[in-house]
Amino acid sequence: MTGTGDHEDAATYGATAQAAIRRPGRWWGRKGTAAKVESYTRISFHLFPVAQLVTALLSLTPVPARSALPVAGALLVHVVLGLRLTGQALDWVAGRRARPRRLLFAYMACGFAGAAIAALVLVKLPDDPPATYYTACVGTYVLFLAFSCGLGVLALRTHRQSLVAVAVATFGGWLLGSALLPAPAAAALALSTLLSAGGLTLASRFSIWLLQAVYELDEARHTRARLAVAEERLRFGRDLHDVLGRNLSVIALKSELAVQLARRERPEAVEQMAEVQRIAQESQREVREVVRGYREADLYTELLGARGVLSAAGITCTVTGTPTGLPRPVQAALAWVVREAVTNVLRHGNAAHCRITLTVVPAGPRAEGRPAVAELTVENDGVPSASDGSSGGHGLAGLRERLAAEQGTLEAGPAGKSAFRLVARVPVPADEVAEAGVPGETAERARQELE
């Protein structure tokens, strides 16, 4: 029996498929850089056998059908094997499957067999055939050898194996030319085989090298992002250690002292346990402050940390504006927005640039009694399918709740093509801006580095 969840999954899949059909550009836009390069490489290599088929069939047009039919049959088999080899070889390059040795051998064998069939057709032509017959058979012969090397190299491990394949193809061209053609024509045939096979082999090798380099760069980028997240976790762990380490040591010592006093029936044991209770409650409060992001580190430190984390992940980050003079509650609310926004930039999309802007918009001379507004904008690219952010996830919903406690608002949604913008606004009374305290030592160092 099919459950309700299956119907919902099918409906969701159908809606997604229809949307992809209506907007095919989304399929390409949702891909990362490595996926785009891989798709481009696959499409290019799958066009190689198609180009071979079209070129060879056009070349065989002047040849009588009885003579061209065996060559065309071998050509079709070679093209089908080439299409299969291309997909499996690129999967092997990407590390998704084992090397297709049998398919590689079958493709190379079919290519050299097709070249041999084309050579036999050329040998069995009449004594005085038209020049177009020679051109068609020789061209088809070269195509078999060139594409066998050009696509077969995708599944070869070393450059030496590629050179051996090109050398064998060149020797075959010279052998056919020396048997059927004058010396200059034989040399020209060997040279054309060398250039065509070597050119396709070189192009294929370069494409594979480029694809592997993109894979490595993409893996390095993900590694930097993971290291940035790990560094943030270590920082959070150090904060918890600073908060709990000393207090837990004091709790352990006072508890041991209370036990010893209780065994001696001393009244001081009650005082020690009361002190243990007070320290435990204080530690609980400090842990809540750390977890909720309301520790004394203010917006300066969060902005500096955001720039460092994004830069470590390979994302160019530009920070404009400083929170000088903002009250601590406003800084704490906006600091949480920065932290959540940076997390979303790292997790979602394929961002290359991120811009963080902090401004304080005054109320104006006519808006007497109205507070100024601290506005924080975080905008990043690489989000082609960005949602409007109206419903958002748990992160955006939590941010709205935190900002609502300070009478603030949050807006999130697409900002043009492939961009996403998050804007947080918190009112700041003018008297609080003027009376805001001087930041601490850590925040002051962060401010200097930020500026």
Salt bridges, closest charged atoms under 4 A:
GLU38 OE2 - ARG42 NE 3.19
GLU38 OE2 - ARG96 NH1 2.72
ASP91 OD1 - ARG42 NH2 2.31
ASP91 OD1 - ARG96 NH1 3.62
ASP218 OD2 - HIS222 NE2 3.31
GLU219 OE2 - ARG226 NH2 3.14
GLU232 OE2 - ARG235 NH2 2.56
ASP239 OD2 - ARG235 NH1 3.27
ASP239 OD1 - ARG295 NH1 3.15
ASP242 OD1 - HIS241 ND1 3.90
GLU268 OE1 - ARG266 NE 3.43
GLU275 OE2 - ARG278 NH2 2.59
GLU282 OE2 - ARG285 NH2 2.36
GLU289 OE2 - ARG285 NH1 2.37
GLU302 OE2 - ARG339 NH2 2.39
GLU375 OE1 - ARG425 NE 2.83
GLU379 OE1 - ARG355 NH2 3.05
GLU379 OE1 - ARG421 NE 3.27
GLU411 OE2 - ARG425 NH1 3.17
GLU441 OE2 - ARG445 NH1 3.29
GLU444 OE2 - ARG447 NH2 2.18
GLU451 OE1 - ARG447 NH1 3.04
